[in-house]
């Protein structure tokens, strides 16, 4: 009788331990998912963690779900979670990576790792909401300079970008549906640009609208989707690409409605007064800092963000001028990828930390916007041309990043 009780107790203990490990793995996948880890990285890192814990696992990830098979038959268990993917949060991804590294080295237990993961997930952002909003406005102003805007275009784009950041904060506070922000932001940006051009100062309203919406354009999402498709994660890549297209469409619908409602306000767009050449390089120097804040990279790691972002931009600009924009995009992504992977090898930290801010300067989101703008004006051939160029540039970026991983394989999976 005593032996039977002991056997039963051991079985219950083993079952409880297995359930705890399974629950930990699923929660880890959810947190990595929510903080911007793409499928080709998430599935590899989760498989590695499961192997460390002695669990046979197969993971399937899409931007809205996480499915896992754990254990061997006949004791195999299936788990499914509905999870919304989030934007890249470099600070938390680094801390998650450190926790998983300690678990892999057996410095902490599964219970300790779970507690630390939850504490990290609930930790406040490294930058205040006010600073983040200001950086959104500064990013929009910098992009307006890159697009060739004059002083008034730059100022207007920055102020509208600041207002859109405030609108994004209001959305989360009021609990609006996620997709509601995009048409409202597009409508507000286009209407404000037209109003300023009509009653305040002559500006190129279309340039200002595009620059002020740059923080919402899904160029990075399109690039990630193409990467997932290229490496064979078809379900995740198709779902992410469809989501990016839906975001772009809903954003432009708001813009198109504003153009219909206030189209009579538009006169011939004023030619922006050219800014001094030094302004372009000031904008390029400012942009990495703005995107570092938006991706929540702590100031102690800004040096690598600046180094990778500026080298990638310079490579894209040089080779783009020498050959074509497609070659420039490939070389820019190659430099960004090699720099990020080298940082990952030397510092033993995730390559995504400098890679996400570095690649954002190269992504083709503005081409997708211009494609829809041309089609709305019944310029179908120009619209198709912009759309093709968007996909072509995105694939060039993917090719550059994949080539970089072959040249300098990253030490960490994230």
Buried (B, 14 or more C-beta within 10 A) or exposed (E): EEEEEEEEEEEEEEEEEBEBBBEBBBBBBBBBBBBBBBBBBBBBBBBEBBEEBEBEBBBBBBBBBBBBBBBEEEEEEEBEBEBEBBEBBBBBBBBBBBBBBBBBEEEBEBEEBBEBBEEBBEEEEBBEEEEBBBBBBBBBBBBBBBBBBBBBBBBBBBBBBBBBBBBBBEBEEEEBEEEEBBBBBBBBBBBBBBBBBBEEBBBBBBBBBBBBBBBBBBBBBBBBBBBBBBBEBEBBBBBBBEBBBEBBBBBBBBBBBBBEEBEEBBEEEBEBEEBEEEBBEEBBBBBBBBBBBBBBBBEEBBEBBBBBBBBBBBBBBEBBEEEEBBBBBBBBBBBBBBBBBBBBBEBEBBBBBBBBBBBBBBBBBBBBBBBBBBBBEEBEEBBEBBBEBBBBBBBBBBBBBBBBBEEBEBBBBB
